[in-house]
Amino acid sequence: MKALIIDDSKLARQELNHLLKSLDDVTVIGEAENAEVALEKIEKLSPDLLFLDIQMPEKNGFELLQSLESSPEVIFVTAYDEYALKAFEHNALDYLQKPIKIERLVLAVEKASEKLREKKKLDEGDKLGLSDQVFVKDGDNCWFIELSKIRLFQIERNYTKVYFESENPLIPKSLSYMEQRLNKKFFFRANRQEIINLKWVDKIEPWFSGTIKVWLKGGEEVEVSRRQSIKFKELMSF
């Protein structure tokens, strides 16, 4: 399991790195002293796990996570306990308070290992393709819909809005969960808020700062983030 340590304190990074060396399940592949450096290293190194400090100069740990397209697993490490609730609202695996006790660190790493094993099983399992049908329920309304008819998945608060035909019901699933279930050959994560069905793409145009904009056949307009625009071009090119 590849880990990245993000903390503005060099001493804190050294101490955590030293503790992690005694654990077999995790390998530290890098360190970052602020959010800007962390963003670069996350994109370059693709860590499985972040050990993330909350209070950092300029951009804190929560703001860093909000700027990511998709986040690795996260264990927050902080000297304060008042952020615990907010940390778990950001889907943190665990919340370690400094100074870190090795027993708590072992438990947190075990939890991360188990979560990643579950993800791997899901990735190795059958993904949902265009011909598969899914059950969608929103309140008293229900649909049994073929995935080929769904053109867009979009975040709305703690729900995902599903666009098909003239309907757009809300389901209590995260976009990250949907991304894990869907076949990437047909469904593309355009940005932090939306997944598009590539079969529904009607028009593509260059947009601002190297990004692209996609129009779907249902009329929706989707701005693809800069990072995902690069992947989109690679995916759709010969």
N, C-alpha and C positions, 0 to 999 in steps of 0.2 A: 504494500500500500504506500503510495507516494504522497508525502506530506510537504506542505509549505508553511513556514512559520512567519506570521505577520505581526510585528510589534515594533513600536518606535524606540523601545529600550533595548540597546545592544546586550546588556547584562541579562535581561529577561529572555532574549532569544538564545543566548548561550546556555543558560540554565535549563531551558526546556529542551534544547538540542541534546544536552548531556543526558537528561532523563530518558529521552526517547531512544538513545543509543542502546539502552539496556533491554529494549523491547524488540522482539523478532518480527512482529507483524507490520512494522512501519519503518520507512526510510525517508529521512529528510532530504529533499532534493533542492531546497533553496530557502532563502530568507528574504524578507522585505521589511524596510523600516517605515514605509508609509503606503498609502493606498495607490498612489501613482505607480510606484515600483511594483507593487503587488499585482496590479492589473497587467502589466507587461509580462511578469513571470507566470501568471496564471495562463495567459494566452500562449506563451512560449513552451512552458513545461507541462501543462495539463495535469496538475496534481489531482489526486483522488480526494484529498482531505486538506482542509485549512485549519490551522490553529491561529485564531484571529483575536487580536486585542480589540477592545471596543473604543477606548479613548485614545485617539491619535490626532496629531495636528492636521489642520486643513480639512480632511475628510475622515470621519470615524468609521468603525467597522460596519455599522449598519448601512451607511451611505455607500461603502464599497460594494456590499452585496447587491444593493439596488442598482448599481451601475453594470452588473454582470448580465450577459445574455442568459446564461445558465450557470448555476453555482455548483462547485464540488460540495461534498459533505463538509459541515462546519462544526468545529468545537470552539466555543468562545473561551478566551482566557483573559481574565481581568482582575484588578485589585478590588473591585467594587461588587456588591451584591444586589444593588438596586435595579440592575438591567436584566435580571434573570427572566422575568416574564416577557419582556420585549424580545430577548434572544430566542425564546422558544416560539414566539410569533413569527420569527424569521426561519423557522424549521431547523433550528440548531439541534445537533445530536446531543450535545452536552454543554455544560457551563462550569468551567473550572475557575476557582478563585485563587489568586496568588496569596501567599506562596503555594505552589502546587505540591500536593501530596502524591507520592508515587502510586499509592493504592487507588486514588481517584483517577489518576492518569491511565492506569491499566484498565480500569472499568470503561473509561471513555473510549480508549482505543479498541477494546473488544466490541463495544457497541458499533463503532465505525466499521470494523471488519465484517460484522454480521450484516450491516446494512449494505455494504458493497457486495457481499456474497449474494444477497437477495437481488440486487440490481443485475448482477451478472447472470443469474438464473433467468431473470426476466428477459434480458437481452438475448440470451441463447434460445429462449423459447420462441414459439410462433408469434410473429407480429401480425397485427390486424391489417389486411389488405383491402383493396377497393371492393372486392366481391363479398367481403364479410358483412354481416348485419349486426347492428348493435341496438340495444334497448335504451331508449332515452325517456326519462320521466321528469316532468316539471310540474309540481303540484298535482293536480288531478288529471293532467294531460299526459298521455303516453304515446310513444311512437316506436316502431320497429323498423329501422331505416338502414338501407345499404350505405356503406361508407363512401361509395362512389358519388352519392348525392350530396354529401357534406362538403361544402366548399371552404369553410373557415371555422377555426376555433379561436376564441378571443377571451382574454381575461376580463372579468367584471367583478371587482372586489374579491371575495374569496371563492368565486364560482368561475366556471368556464361557459361562455355562451357558444352554442352550436348553431351554425347557419346552414339550413337546407330548405329548398323550395322557398315558401314564404314564411317559414318558421325560424325562430331563434330562441329556443328554450335555454334555461340556465341549469347546469348540472353541478353538484357539489364535488367537483374534482379539480385538482390543480392542473395548470398547463404542463407542468413538468411530468405529471403522471400520464397525461394524454400523449406527450412526446415519447415516453417510454413504451407505450402500447402500440403506437402507430408505426407502420412500415415507412422508413425514411425514403424509400424509392418513390413514394407517392405524396408524402406529407412533409412539408418543409417548415422549420422554425424560422419565421421571417424576422422576428424581433422578440423582445421580452414579453410582449402582450399577445402575439398572434402566431398561429400555425395555419398554413394555407395548403389546400389540395392542389398539387401541380397540374392536375387534369382540368382544373377550372380557370387556369391563367388565360386571360384574353389578350392582354397587352402589357409590354414592359418598356419603360423609358428610363434613361439616365436621370438621376436626381441630384441633390446637393451633396458636395464633399465626397464624391466617389460612390454614393449610394445609388440604389435604383428604386423605382416605384412600380408596383404591380397592380394592374386592374383585373379583377375577377369577372367572370361572365355573369355573376349575379349583381354586378354594379359596385361592389365594395372596392375601395382603394386601400392598398397596404404599402406602407413605406418600410423597405427592408433596411435593417441597420447596416452600418459600414462593414462590420465584421462578417455578417451573414450575407452581405452583397457579394463579397469575395467568394464565399462558399457557393452561393447560387450560380455565379458565373462559371465556376469550375464544374458544378453539377450539370449545368445545361449546355456546356460546350462539348465539341467533339474532342 
